[in-house]
Amino acid sequence: MNKYLKILGYIVLAIVLLIGGLLTYLKTMLPNVGNPPEITIDRTADRIERGKYLANNVMVCIDCHSSRDWSKFAGPPIEGSYGKGGEVFDQKFGFPGKFVASNITPANLKNWTDGEIFRAITAGVGKDGRALFPIMPHISYGQLDEEDIKSVIAYIRTLEPIENKTDASEADFPMNFIINTIPQKPNFSKIPPKSDRIAYGKYLVTAASCNDCHTKQEKGKFVGAPFAGGFEFKFPDGSVVTSANITPHPTGIGNWTEEKFIARFKNYTDSSYVSPIIKPGEFQSMMPWTMYAGMTNEDLSAIYQYLKTLTPQQNIVTTFKQAK
C-alpha cells in the first residue's frame, strides 16, 4: 500500500509541477509579439482626416474611450469627454473580469511612442508589455492596412488632452493567465479597391468589428454562429439588449434592401434628428448608431454587399427585453 501511495504522490507532484511550470510560462514568457516598431507618424491633414473618420465612424474608438450619455438613445458620446476613457466592460456583460477603456488623449499617451500605440492597437500589448483583453478588437485591427492604423494614431494625437486616471483592468481566474495567449503578431492587408465591393465591404466589417458584438459570447469566448446575433448586454435597470442577427437569413437582414440598410444608419444624420431621452426600462440600444451613421453611403453599401454573402443563420433575436 505504501508503495502505491508513494507512486501516487509522485504523480500528484509531477502534475503540480507541470501546472506550475505552465502558469509561470504564461505569466513570464507571454505575450510575445515582438518589440514595438520604431516609427514616427507624419500628422498630415489628409492622414488626420482619415483617422478622424475611422476613429469616429468606422472603428468607433471614440465610442468606447469616451463617456456615453445613457439617458439618451444609443448612449451617444458626451461632448468634452472624447478619448478620456473609463467605460467599463465587466462580469454583468458576461466578460471574464473587469476591463476598463483607457484614456487615449495626449494627457495619457504623451509618454507613449507612436510605435507603442501601434503595437497596442494591432497586437494587443501595452507600453508596459501587458496583454490587453480584446474588448478593443486588436485581432481585427491587426488585419487592416497599416496606413489606416497610422491615420488613427495621427488623429488621436490631436484630441484635447483630458486628465483622467482610469481604473486598472483586472481579469478573473483563469483568464488572468489565458489573456497572455491572446495577443498575436498582426497580419496586415491592403485596402481593397472600392470597385471590389465585396472585398472592400469585408475590410470595413473587419475594421468595424461587427462580428464581435453580433456573435454570441460567453466569458469572452464566441459560442454562437458568426454574425447571427445573441450577445446580451444587461443594463442597470435589469433590461437586456441583445445584438441582432445580421446574416442574410429572413430572421436577420435577408429581407432588407440595400436602401433600407443604408437608411437605418443615415436616419441618425437627419438634420431634424435629436437623440430621444430614454427612461429606465424603455427601449435602448448598445449600438452607437449616431457614430456609425457618419459612414458614407458608399461604405455602408459595401458593408451591405458583403453581409449578403455570409452564410444565412436562422436565429430569431428579441433585441430588447424589459426588466422582469
N, C-alpha and C positions, 0 to 999 in steps of 0.2 A: 504493500500500500504506500509506504513512504517513497518508494522508487517512483511510483506513478504520480504522487503529489509533487515530487521534485521535478519530474518532466513537465507536468502541468505548469508549475511555477516558472520554468524556463520559457515555456511557450507564451505565458502571460507577459513575462518580462520582455520578450522579443517583440510582442505586439505593441507594448507600451513604448519601447524604444523606437519602433518603426513609426508609430503615430507621432511621437515627439519629434523625430527627425523630419517628418513630412511637414509638420506645423512650423518648425523652425525654418525650413526651406522656404515655405510660403511667405513667412514674415520677413526673412532677411535677404532672400535672393530675388524675390519678385516684388513689383513688376520689373520686367526687363525689356524696355523698348528702345534703349539707347539714350544718348545724351541729347538735349535739345539742340536743334540746328543753330548755327551761328548766322543769323540773318538780321538785316536792318531793312525794314519795310518803308518804301517811299510813300509819303502821305499825299499823293496827288489828289486833285479834286475829283477826277474820274474814279479813282480807287475808293475814296471815302464815300462817294455817292453810291457806288456798287455795294459797298459794305453796309451802308445805311439801309438799303433796300433789303438785303439778305437778313440783316440782324433784326429788322422790324417787321418784315412782311413774309419771309420765307422760312428761315431758320428760327425766327422769333426769339432770339436770345434775350431781347429786352423784356419779353413777357415773363419769363421765369426769374430774371435777375432784377426785377423791379417790384414795387408794392402794387398789388391788384386791388381795385375797389370792388369788393364783393357785394356792395349794396346795389350795384348796377349789373345788368345782364352781361354775362360772359366775363365779368371781372376785368374791365379794361385797366391798363397800367395807369397809375396816378401820375399826373404831370409833376415834375420835380423829383421823381424817385427813380428815373431811368438808370438802371445799372447798379443801384445801391445794394441789391441782394437781399436775402433774408427770407425768401419764400421757403416753406418747409414741406418736405415730402417724407412722411413718416408711416408708422405702422397702421394708422387709421385708413391710409390709402392702399394698404397691403404691401408696403415696402419693408424689406428686412433691416430696418434701422431708421434712424433719423438723419435725413440728408438735407442740407441747407444750401440754397443757392448763394454763391459768394458775391462779394462786391466786385464788379468788373469796371468800375470807374477808375480814372487815373489816381484817385486818392489811395486806392488799394494796390493797383498794378504798377505804380510808379517805379518800384524796385524790381519788376519783372522785365526780362528782356523780351524782345519780340519772339525769339526762338522758344522761350519758356512758355509763353502764351500759346504759341503754335503747337507745341507738344501737348499741352493740356487739352486743347480743343480736338486735336486729331488722334491722340494716342491715349488720353485719359490718365496722364501723370502730372501732378502738380509741381510747382517750383521746388518743393522740399522732397520730391521723389515719392510722394504719397499717391496711392491708387485712387482714382475718382470713380465713384459709382455712376453708371451710365444713365442717370437722370438727364444729365447733359449727354446726348447720344453721340459720344465721341467715336463710337464704332462706325456710325453712319457718316459723320463728318470726315473721317479718315478715308472715305471713298470718293470725296469730292475733288474738284480741281484745286490745286494748291493756291492758285491765284485768287480764288474766291475766299479761301481762309485768310489769306493775307489782307484782302479787302476788308473783311470783318474786323481784323485786328486794327487796321488803319482807322476804321470808324470808331471803335470803342475807345481808342486813344483820344478821340475828340470829345467824348462825353464830359459833361460837367462833373468835376470832382465832388464826390459826396463822402464825407467822413461817416462811415457806418461799419462798426465791427460786428460781423455776423457770428452766430454760434458755430462751433465746430461740428462737422458731420460725424455721426457715430453709427457704425454698422453693428447689428446684433450678431451673436454667435449662431451658426458658423460662418456667416457672411463676412465677418471681420477677418477671416482667413481667405475665404474664396475670392473676395474682392481683388486680391492681388493677382489673381489669374486672369482677370477680365481685360485689362489694358493690352493692346496689341499694336504692333507697328502698322502705320497707315498703308493703305493700298490705293494711292491716288489715281484719279482718272482725269480726262479732259472733258470740258463741257461739250456735249454733242451739239451738232449744228441744229438750229431751231427748225430747220426744214425736216429733220428726222423727228417727227412729233412724238413717237413712242419712246425713243431713247432719251429725248430731251425731257419728256414728262417723267420718265423713271428717275432721271437725275434730280429733278425738282422734288419728287416724292421722297427721295433719299435725303435731300437737303432739309426738307420739312419734317422728316422722321415721322411721317404719317403712320407707319406700321407700329411705332412704339405705343401710341395711345389707342390705335384701332385694332389691336390684338389683345386678347385677354391675357392678363398676367397675374401670377400669384407669387408673392415674396420675391419679386424681381425676375421671375422666370416666365417666358412665354409658354402658355398652356393651351392656347386656342389657335384656331386656323388663322393664318395671316390675313389681316385687314378685315376680318369678319366681325370685329367689334367685341364688346363684352367686358371691357376693362371698367371696373367700378370705382367711382370716386365718391367718398362719403363726406357730406357736409356736416358742420357742427350741429345743425338743427335736426339731423337724423335722416334728411332726404339723401337720395342716391342718384348720381348722374352716371350713366353707362354709355361708353363710346359706341357709336353706330357702326353697322355693317356697311362698308364702302366697296364691297366686291360687286361685280355685275350680275348678282342674283336678284330676282324680284324682291327678296327680303332686304336687299341692300339698295344699290343705285341702278339696278338692272332696268328699271322703267324710266330712269331720268334721261332727259335730253341734255345735250351739251349746253343749251341755252338756260335750262333750269339750273344746272350745276353751277354755271358762272353767276347767274342771278342770285343764287343762295349766298354767295360771298359778297357780291357787289351791292346788295341791298344795304349793307352797313356803311357804304361810302356815299349814299344818297345825301344830298345837302340838307334834307329835312329830317334825317335820322338822328335821334337822340337816345342814348342808352337808357332804357327804362329802369326805374327804381324797382328792385326786387325785394319783396318782403320775405322773411323766413318761411320756408315751406312752399314758396311759389316756384314755378319752373325756372331752372337755372342751367347754365352750360359751362363746362370747363374749357371748351374750345375757345381760343382767343379770336373770335370772329372779326372784331374790329381791326386786328392786326393782319390776319390773312387776307382780309378784304382789300388791302393795299397792293396785292399782287396784280400784275397786268392781266388783261383779258387773255392775251396770248399765252401767258404762263399757266393760267387756270385751265385754258383749253387743252394744253399739252398734258396737264395732270389728269384731266378727264379722259383723254385719249389713252393714256397709259393704264389707268384704273380699269378701263373697259377690257383690257387684255388679261386681267387677273383671272385665276380660276374662280368661278362662281361658288360661293359658300352659302348654304342655307342656314340662316341664323336670324331669327326674329328677336329684335332687341327692343326692350322698353327703355328709352333713353332717360326717362326721369321717373322716379318713384318718390312720392311724398313720405315724410316720416310716419311711422306707424303709431 
